Amino acid sequence: MGRSPCCEKAHTNKGAWTKEEDDRLIAYIKVHGEGSWRSLPKAAGLLRCGKSCRLRWINYLRPDLKRGNFTEEEEELIIKFHGLLGNKWSLIAGRIPGRTDNEIKNYWNTHIKRKLLSRGIDPVTHRPLNAVSAAGDAAAIASVAANPKQLEAAAEEEKITKGIDPKTDKNQGQEAREECPDLNLELRISPPQYTSLIH
């Protein structure tokens, strides 16, 4: 069946919060604390859904929220925690006081990712990028993705520079199949085939 909706959607305000709504939410939470977000709007006299109240409090109204630019220390913490946790923004936000998960994610995507690439560091693996600079890699990947034949030509060229004859290299795969006749490398996805037991 599923969970019932958090509010009566027809009777709720949507869009920007007013100063009066913010004041009501702040006053209610000061007295009663954070808690049941589903019942809070009615108890606080707000025509909002519980989710809207929770997000407004967490992302904008909490007194411990930091405003303004990220510091160098915060940036380094984000990079460190991203290396350990990946894109788990709420876990990262829990370790950086006063910052929200959404704020950290947006800052990562707009600033830190570019900064790491300019330093020659892969923002996914946090390891140095290979040989070419980050901008060159991105351009090369984009051009190869646009032309698959160029990728094949580059692979052939790489084999030649390593001293591998591309023609004999293709035959080596065939020889490997002949050496292991019981190993079927031609995999296919298809419905099961049933053989009749009655002849």
Secondary structure as GFF3:
##gff-version 3
##sequence-region A 1 199
A	DSSP	three_ten_helix	9	11	.	.	.	ID=ss1
A	DSSP	alpha_helix	19	32	.	.	.	ID=ss2
A	DSSP	alpha_helix	40	44	.	.	.	ID=ss3
A	DSSP	alpha_helix	50	56	.	.	.	ID=ss4
A	DSSP	pi_helix	57	61	.	.	.	ID=ss5
A	DSSP	alpha_helix	72	85	.	.	.	ID=ss6
A	DSSP	alpha_helix	89	93	.	.	.	ID=ss7
A	DSSP	alpha_helix	101	107	.	.	.	ID=ss8
A	DSSP	pi_helix	108	112	.	.	.	ID=ss9
A	DSSP	alpha_helix	113	118	.	.	.	ID=ss10
A	DSSP	alpha_helix	134	146	.	.	.	ID=ss11
A	DSSP	alpha_helix	148	161	.	.	.	ID=ss12
A	DSSP	alpha_helix	166	179	.	.	.	ID=ss13
###
